[in-house]
Amino acid sequence: MKTILLFLSYCIDFQARNFERQQLVQLDPKEIKTQILERLKL
């Protein structure tokens, strides 16, 4: 369980940094969460 949480927090952090690089100002937290969940399904 801890591993999954660590992985999720890593994904969220990674996503956030990617978005910062792309300079996307308007971010929808739900959208990020959806993207992460989609990636986990793959």
Secondary structure, DSSP 8 states (H G I E B T S, - for coil): -HHHHHHHHHHHHHHHHHHHHHT-----HHHHHHHHHHHHH-
